[in-house]
Amino acid sequence: MTTSFLNIPLLFLQEIGIKELLLIALVVLLLFGGKKIPELMRGLGSGIREFKDAKDEPSKKGTKADAPDAKAN
């Protein structure tokens, strides 16, 4: 019986507790240092903000693009 990579359940994700999260935070702190983490978080925040703006942009463009067409007809 063969299983592909996509069929493997990720059961370890259900068991992440506070100890594991603290360990991950400690490793990130050691890898990047205390001064670099705020810069990374700012970049993450601006990336999320741009994603939200881009997600909302097509609906705004759709209403603006439809208005001139309606006036031209």
Beta strands, then each sheet from edge to edge (+ up, - down):
end
